[in-house]
Amino acid sequence: MPLESQFQARLIKELKRLFPGCIVLKNDPNYLQGMPDLTILYKTYWAVLEVKRSADEPRRPNQEYYVDLLNDMSFAAIIYPENKLDVLDALSHAFGVGR
């Protein structure tokens, strides 16, 4: 099983390939506890992703709260290798991009 940082690095490359010109920001985990790891800015859209190395990885306090809150605003999800394709498909739909 890859480390979360390895999965995250590959994911960032894939996001940049899927959404040319997007900006991917790594959020500071010490600034706001539970805020998702990545913010993606693409054209007039934005999304946040909480990256986990597996579906079984435990959630930290407030992570699900912020994912739910931000998903109501735009798009937010918890992503891990087992659901990556589904999340990227949903994100493409939210960004108005066909995959």
Secondary structure by P-SEA (a helix, b strand, c coil): cccaaaaaaaaaaaaaaacccbbbbbcccccccccccbbbbccccccccccccccccccccaaaaaaaaaaaacbbbbccccaaaaaaaaaaaaacccc
